[in-house]
Amino acid sequence: MESLLRAVAVLAVLFLGLFQQGAVVADRPYTSVLTVTNGQRWGTWRWPEMCPDQYFAIGFSTRVESRQGDGDDTAMNGIRLICGKDEDQSSTYTVESHPGFWGDWSSPQYCPSGVLTSFQLRVEGNQGRGDDTTANNIRFRCSSNPVLEGKGLDWGEYGGWSQDCVNGGICGIETRMEDQQGGGDDTALNDVRFRCCDRTLQVEPKQGGGDDTALNGIRLICGKDGDRTHIVESHPGFWGEWSNPQYCPGGVLTSFQLRVATLRGIFADDTAVNNIKFRCSNGHELEGSGLDWGGYGRWSQDCGNGGICGIETKMEARQGKGDDTALNDVRFICCGRSQK
């Protein structure tokens, strides 16, 4: 049986049947889980749903039952993530772990820019023999820093903020739901946790008459035995946004090819590295989301019996008022596999 000497960079593309609403996706790789400490204990954790590959949560809506007077209140019943690609609101998917039982869905709320990265939950404590409502409302923080608050009710208090999706954004949801209690006290939604996915290439868009730098940084997603949770980078770069991750449909990264714009002279704008391609151990090729200046050079050597397991980048420091180029070159380290 083979085992890796150390974690190698693993990439896997998932082919998924997608629907505009209610896309049931559970096996997209993710890097961390966001939780809070004030969720209630009733019910069970339901099936998680993930945004489609390369999509992140850019907004949300909530299902809330209005106040029932002397009846049984449940307050917030469901949370729906609105998933977009490159922050585009014109073509979106919605995912929800469980739709809830009562109430109406609110109008969607969107980050003015960026994606959802953390959350805070408003929860009513145990009422004893009284009417329990548990989760009442939710807040999200966007990567551009604005805070969005749901259209829930005001029973209970907000707890602390969750951890933050550091290198990407929220891409999945899992809810803890209590089943309908018949003649008993219903609470519906009790708790929620969200999954984070990372971005892997940092690219500055074309600047028009400004100073272009194109590809600024490269991240490797490392994994062992199917666990894809570790990120490495030699230098994060200075400008641009990280792209959505891309994965091999099996196997590991074994070689690469670089797109570089040639030197244009002292009075022209140099960009240096513009894009990158990787070849997987099963022969599949992946191309980054960089720019199109320059041409691709030859493929590197192949890692042979193993895969890419490290990265080293050649970066130009900020030039102040001079011509910035950022990423100029990259080299990858190969690790072999050992036989057990």
NORGI-V551093 format. One record per backbone hydrogen bond with DSSP energy under -0.5 kcal/mol. CO is the residue of the C=O (numbers start at 1). NH is the residue of the N-H. If there is no record, write none. Layout:
CO:NH ; CO:NH
This chain:
1:340 ; 3:338 ; 8:223 ; 9:253 ; 11:250 ; 13:15 ; 14:16 ; 16:18 ; 20:94 ; 23:25 ; 25:50 ; 32:196 ; 34:194 ; 44:177 ; 49:173 ; 52:55 ; 56:58 ; 56:84 ; 57:116 ; 58:111 ; 59:82 ; 60:109 ; 61:80 ; 62:64 ; 62:106 ; 63:77 ; 63:78 ; 64:104 ; 68:71 ; 71:73 ; 75:65 ; 76:189 ; 78:63 ; 80:61 ; 81:83 ; 81:95 ; 82:58 ; 82:59 ; 83:93 ; 84:56 ; 84:86 ; 85:88 ; 87:89 ; 91:85 ; 93:83 ; 94:22 ; 94:23 ; 95:81 ; 104:64 ; 109:60 ; 113:144 ; 115:143 ; 116:170 ; 117:165 ; 118:141 ; 119:162 ; 120:139 ; 121:123 ; 121:159 ; 122:136 ; 122:137 ; 123:157 ; 127:130 ; 130:132 ; 134:124 ; 135:76 ; 136:153 ; 137:122 ; 138:150 ; 139:120 ; 140:148 ; 141:117 ; 141:118 ; 142:145 ; 146:142 ; 148:140 ; 157:123 ; 164:166 ; 167:199 ; 169:197 ; 170:57 ; 171:51 ; 172:195 ; 173:49 ; 174:193 ; 175:46 ; 175:177 ; 176:190 ; 176:191 ; 177:44 ; 181:183 ; 181:184 ; 184:186 ; 188:178 ; 189:135 ; 190:40 ; 191:176 ; 193:174 ; 194:34 ; 195:171 ; 195:172 ; 196:31 ; 196:32 ; 197:169 ; 198:245 ; 200:219 ; 201:203 ; 201:243 ; 202:216 ; 202:217 ; 203:205 ; 203:241 ; 207:209 ; 207:210 ; 210:212 ; 214:204 ; 215:327 ; 217:202 ; 220:222 ; 220:232 ; 221:10 ; 222:229 ; 222:230 ; 223:8 ; 224:227 ; 226:228 ; 227:224 ; 227:229 ; 230:222 ; 232:220 ; 241:203 ; 243:200 ; 248:250 ; 251:11 ; 252:281 ; 253:308 ; 254:303 ; 255:279 ; 256:300 ; 257:277 ; 258:260 ; 258:297 ; 259:274 ; 259:275 ; 260:295 ; 265:268 ; 268:270 ; 272:261 ; 273:215 ; 274:291 ; 275:259 ; 276:288 ; 277:257 ; 278:286 ; 279:254 ; 279:255 ; 280:283 ; 284:280 ; 286:278 ; 295:260 ; 304:306 ; 305:337 ; 307:335 ; 308:9 ; 310:333 ; 312:331 ; 313:315 ; 314:328 ; 314:329 ; 319:321 ; 319:322 ; 322:324 ; 326:316 ; 327:273 ; 329:314 ; 331:312 ; 333:309 ; 333:310 ; 335:307 ; 336:5 ; 338:3
